[in-house]
Amino acid sequence: MGKKRIERFTRRDDGSMTIEFVFLFPVLMIIFVSFLGCSMAFVRQSMILNHVNQVARAYSVGFFAEEAAAEQEIVQYSGYFVDEGRS
């Protein structure tokens, strides 16, 4: 009787889609989240590059009196801190 139950259990494929979902869902979520993270980083980089371009254009026409003011505007927008040891 026990052997028949095991044979019947191994022939059934009722839960096969559930098992496939359990194995594939985490992999697909990792791929999706990594694409999302990469796209957000790319958007942020594009925004910073656009702002640097605008500040450089404003500096070239004399909007900023000193180079330090233009650099401060870029640093303030991007959220990065200036390395004080830099010359």
Buried (B, 14 or more C-beta within 10 A) or exposed (E): EEEEEEEEEEEEEEEEEEEEEEEEEEEEEEEEEEEEEEEEEEEEEEEBEEBBEBBEEEBEEEEBEEEEEBBBBBEEBBEEEEEEEEE
